[in-house]
Amino acid sequence: MPQKFSAADVEQAVGISSVSYLGTGAFGETWRVVANGKDAAFKIIYRDDADLERLRREIVSYRRVASENVVRLDEVAPLDIAGNRRITLIFEYIEGGDLAEAIPKSRPTADQLVNLANGLLQGISAIHAANLLHRDLKPANVALRGGEYSHPVILDLGLAKLMDVESITRYPQAIGTPMYMAPEQLRGERALKASDLWAIGVVLYESATGMHPFVAQGETLSWDTFFERIKSKPALPESIPSSVADLIDRCLSEQPYKRGTVAKAIRRIKGE
């Protein structure tokens, strides 16, 4: 999606001249704002009908998430920008870029891949412990603290649910970009904790190989073809550590119950 606001728009809205554009997603665009020694990421929501008070109540749930592998959500506030009042979510800023930027550049080492897997599992475990689901885990939603594969930080905290919108186009339309959502979500069924495990499997496979496990970059295919493909798990390179390979294999099971639980996955990745 194209950038909607200019730096001047954001500077005027926040009263700070130190801002920089970070990117645009399904719900709005994100800006880095530095002020009084604090470094924050302002996610400006595009929806005009967003309910500020409801979102402030909802943020209580997200503040229960305490993990170095999950971005900290500090505040929900209104922002008058470019002639409109926009709800803004204020997060801690994570320096180092994200997985979507890192994957095309290099592959993680075996140790980095294990640490990446453990970090993603720990982050999702903390989200689930707060009775939340992420629902939209993908490389663009995983920051790398310090630019290191070993230090993943999960972003967005399930904003699809928070904003009461769907972030995907469902069957029977064609798939135009790689998918990270679980089969049950794509079919319009209820998201599960196991749905986040599916996403971890896809993200880890892509991090290790540079490729999506089921959809080639730029490929467009029918949903029937996609659902047929996921019946067969992709081959895993021998270079992937056995603990990570086992995790990916389990997570990419079409049936949610075969993916196991996050707690068991953490024990396995640690070799316990």
C-alpha positions as CSV (number, residue, x, y, z in Angstrom):
1,M,0.0,0.0,0.0
2,P,1.2,3.5,-0.7
3,Q,2.3,6.0,1.9
4,K,-0.7,8.3,2.8
5,F,0.8,10.9,5.1
6,S,3.9,13.1,4.6
7,A,6.6,13.8,7.2
8,A,5.2,17.3,7.5
9,D,1.8,15.9,8.3
10,V,3.1,13.7,11.1
11,E,5.5,16.4,12.5
12,Q,2.6,18.8,12.8
13,A,0.3,16.2,14.4
14,V,2.8,15.1,17.1
15,G,4.5,18.5,17.5
16,I,7.9,16.9,16.9
17,S,10.3,17.4,14.0
18,S,12.2,14.1,14.5
19,V,10.0,11.6,12.6
20,S,10.6,9.0,9.9
21,Y,8.4,6.8,7.9
22,L,8.7,3.0,8.6
23,G,6.0,1.4,6.4
24,T,2.4,0.8,5.6
25,G,0.4,-2.3,6.5
26,A,-3.2,-3.5,6.4
27,F,-4.4,-1.2,9.1
28,G,-2.5,2.0,8.6
29,E,1.1,3.3,8.5
30,T,3.8,3.4,11.1
31,W,6.2,6.3,11.9
32,R,9.2,6.5,14.2
33,V,8.9,9.4,16.6
34,V,11.9,10.5,18.8
35,A,11.2,12.9,21.6
36,N,12.6,13.6,25.1
37,G,14.9,10.6,24.9
38,K,12.0,8.3,24.0
39,D,11.9,6.3,20.8
40,A,8.4,5.1,19.8
41,A,6.6,3.7,16.8
42,F,3.3,5.4,16.0
43,K,0.9,3.2,14.1
44,I,-1.7,5.6,12.6
45,I,-4.9,3.7,11.9
46,Y,-6.7,4.5,8.6
47,R,-10.2,3.6,9.8
48,D,-12.4,6.6,10.5
49,D,-14.8,4.6,12.7
50,A,-12.2,3.3,15.2
51,D,-13.5,3.6,18.7
52,L,-10.9,5.2,21.0
53,E,-12.4,4.2,24.3
54,R,-13.0,0.6,23.3
55,L,-9.4,0.3,22.1
56,R,-8.2,1.8,25.3
57,R,-10.1,-0.9,27.2
58,E,-8.7,-3.5,24.9
59,I,-5.2,-2.4,25.4
60,V,-5.4,-3.7,29.0
61,S,-5.3,-7.2,27.6
62,Y,-2.3,-6.4,25.5
63,R,-0.4,-4.9,28.4
64,R,-0.6,-8.3,30.1
65,V,1.8,-9.6,27.5
66,A,5.3,-9.4,29.0
67,S,8.1,-10.8,26.9
68,E,11.3,-9.6,25.3
69,N,10.0,-11.4,22.2
70,V,6.8,-9.3,21.9
71,V,6.7,-5.5,21.2
72,R,5.5,-3.4,24.1
73,L,2.2,-1.5,23.4
74,D,2.2,1.7,25.5
75,E,-0.8,3.7,24.6
76,V,-3.8,4.3,22.3
77,A,-4.4,8.0,21.5
78,P,-6.1,10.3,19.0
79,L,-4.0,12.1,16.5
80,D,-5.3,15.0,14.4
81,I,-3.5,14.6,11.1
82,A,-4.0,16.0,7.6
83,G,-7.4,17.3,8.6
84,N,-8.7,14.0,10.1
85,R,-8.8,12.5,13.6
86,R,-6.9,9.2,13.5
87,I,-6.6,6.6,16.3
88,T,-2.9,5.9,16.9
89,L,-1.3,2.9,18.6
90,I,2.0,3.8,20.3
91,F,4.6,1.0,20.5
92,E,8.2,0.8,21.6
93,Y,10.5,1.2,18.6
94,I,12.6,-1.8,17.7
95,E,15.9,-1.0,16.0
96,G,17.1,-3.4,13.4
97,G,14.5,-4.0,10.7
98,D,12.3,-7.0,10.2
99,L,12.4,-10.6,8.9
100,A,10.8,-9.5,5.6
101,E,13.9,-7.3,5.0
102,A,16.4,-9.8,6.3
103,I,15.3,-12.9,4.5
104,P,16.3,-11.8,0.9
105,K,19.7,-10.7,2.2
106,S,21.1,-13.8,4.1
107,R,20.2,-17.1,5.7
108,P,20.5,-17.5,9.5
109,T,23.2,-19.9,10.8
110,A,22.1,-23.1,12.5
111,D,22.4,-21.5,16.0
112,Q,20.5,-18.3,14.8
113,L,17.7,-20.5,13.4
114,V,17.3,-22.3,16.7
115,N,17.3,-19.0,18.6
116,L,14.8,-17.5,16.1
117,A,12.5,-20.5,16.6
118,N,12.7,-20.3,20.4
119,G,12.1,-16.5,20.3
120,L,9.0,-16.9,18.2
121,L,7.7,-19.6,20.4
122,Q,8.4,-17.7,23.6
123,G,6.6,-14.6,22.1
124,I,3.6,-16.5,21.0
125,S,3.5,-18.3,24.3
126,A,3.3,-14.9,26.1
127,I,0.5,-13.8,23.8
128,H,-1.5,-17.0,24.4
129,A,-0.9,-16.7,28.2
130,A,-2.8,-13.3,28.0
131,N,-5.7,-15.2,26.4
132,L,-4.9,-13.6,23.0
133,L,-4.1,-15.0,19.6
134,H,-1.9,-13.2,17.0
135,R,-3.7,-14.5,13.9
136,D,-1.4,-12.7,11.4
137,L,2.2,-13.7,12.1
138,K,4.4,-13.2,9.0
139,P,8.0,-11.9,8.3
140,A,6.9,-8.3,8.2
141,N,5.4,-8.7,11.7
142,V,8.7,-10.0,13.2
143,A,11.3,-7.3,14.1
144,L,14.9,-8.3,14.6
145,R,16.3,-6.5,17.6
146,G,19.7,-5.2,16.6
147,G,19.2,-6.8,13.2
148,E,19.9,-10.2,14.6
149,Y,18.0,-13.4,13.6
150,S,18.6,-14.6,17.2
151,H,16.5,-11.8,18.7
152,P,13.0,-11.8,17.1
153,V,10.3,-9.5,18.4
154,I,6.7,-10.1,17.4
155,L,4.8,-7.0,16.2
156,D,1.2,-6.1,15.8
157,L,-0.2,-8.3,18.6
158,G,-3.2,-9.5,16.7
159,L,-4.4,-6.2,15.4
160,A,-6.9,-7.9,13.0
161,K,-8.9,-8.9,16.1
162,L,-8.3,-5.6,17.9
163,M,-9.6,-3.6,14.9
164,D,-12.5,-6.0,14.2
165,V,-11.4,-6.4,10.6
166,E,-10.1,-9.3,8.5
167,S,-6.6,-9.0,7.1
168,I,-6.9,-11.6,4.4
169,T,-9.0,-12.3,1.3
170,R,-10.6,-15.7,1.6
171,Y,-11.7,-18.5,-0.6
172,P,-12.6,-18.7,-3.5
173,Q,-10.5,-15.8,-4.8
174,A,-7.0,-16.4,-6.0
175,I,-3.9,-16.3,-3.9
176,G,-1.6,-13.6,-5.2
177,T,1.1,-13.5,-2.5
178,P,2.6,-16.0,-0.1
179,M,0.3,-17.0,2.7
180,Y,1.2,-17.3,6.4
181,M,-2.3,-18.0,7.8
182,A,-3.4,-21.5,8.8
183,P,-5.7,-23.5,6.5
184,E,-8.6,-23.2,9.0
185,Q,-8.3,-19.4,9.0
186,L,-8.2,-19.3,5.2
187,R,-11.4,-21.4,5.1
188,G,-13.1,-18.9,7.3
189,E,-13.0,-21.1,10.4
190,R,-12.2,-19.9,14.0
191,A,-8.5,-19.2,14.6
192,L,-6.8,-21.4,17.2
193,K,-3.6,-21.4,19.2
194,A,-2.5,-24.0,16.7
195,S,-3.1,-21.4,13.9
196,D,-0.2,-19.3,15.3
197,L,1.9,-22.5,15.3
198,W,1.2,-22.9,11.5
199,A,2.5,-19.4,10.9
200,I,5.6,-20.0,12.9
201,G,6.3,-23.1,10.7
202,V,5.9,-21.0,7.5
203,V,8.1,-18.2,8.8
204,L,10.8,-20.5,9.9
205,Y,10.8,-22.4,6.6
206,E,11.1,-19.2,4.7
207,S,13.8,-17.9,7.0
208,A,15.8,-21.1,6.5
209,T,15.4,-21.4,2.8
210,G,14.4,-18.0,1.4
211,M,11.3,-19.5,0.0
212,H,7.7,-20.0,1.0
213,P,6.9,-23.7,1.6
214,F,3.9,-23.8,-0.7
215,V,3.8,-20.7,-2.9
216,A,6.6,-19.4,-5.2
217,Q,7.3,-15.7,-5.1
218,G,5.0,-13.9,-7.4
219,E,3.0,-17.0,-8.2
220,T,-0.8,-16.9,-8.5
221,L,-2.8,-20.1,-8.0
222,S,-6.3,-21.1,-7.3
223,W,-7.4,-21.9,-3.7
224,D,-8.1,-25.5,-4.7
225,T,-4.5,-25.9,-5.9
226,F,-3.2,-24.2,-2.7
227,F,-5.3,-26.5,-0.4
228,E,-4.1,-29.5,-2.4
229,R,-0.4,-28.5,-2.0
230,I,-0.6,-28.2,1.8
231,K,-1.6,-31.8,2.0
232,S,2.1,-32.7,1.3
233,K,4.7,-31.1,3.5
234,P,7.7,-29.5,1.7
235,A,11.2,-31.2,1.8
236,L,13.5,-29.7,4.4
237,P,17.2,-29.1,3.7
238,E,19.6,-31.2,5.8
239,S,21.3,-28.0,6.9
240,I,18.3,-27.2,9.1
241,P,19.0,-28.2,12.7
242,S,17.0,-31.4,13.6
243,S,15.0,-29.6,16.4
244,V,13.9,-26.8,14.0
245,A,13.2,-29.3,11.2
246,D,11.0,-31.3,13.6
247,L,9.2,-28.1,14.7
248,I,8.6,-27.0,11.1
249,D,7.3,-30.4,10.1
250,R,4.8,-30.5,13.0
251,C,3.7,-26.9,12.5
252,L,2.9,-27.4,8.8
253,S,0.4,-30.2,9.6
254,E,-2.9,-29.4,7.8
255,Q,-4.8,-30.7,10.9
256,P,-4.5,-28.3,13.8
257,Y,-4.3,-31.0,16.5
258,K,-1.2,-32.5,14.8
259,R,0.8,-29.3,15.4
260,G,0.9,-29.9,19.1
261,T,1.1,-27.1,21.7
262,V,3.4,-24.2,22.1
263,A,4.6,-25.4,25.5
264,K,5.7,-28.8,24.0
265,A,7.3,-27.1,21.1
266,I,9.4,-24.9,23.4
267,R,10.6,-28.0,25.4
268,R,11.5,-29.8,22.1
269,I,13.4,-26.8,20.7
270,K,15.4,-26.6,24.0
271,G,16.1,-30.3,23.8
272,E,14.2,-31.1,27.0
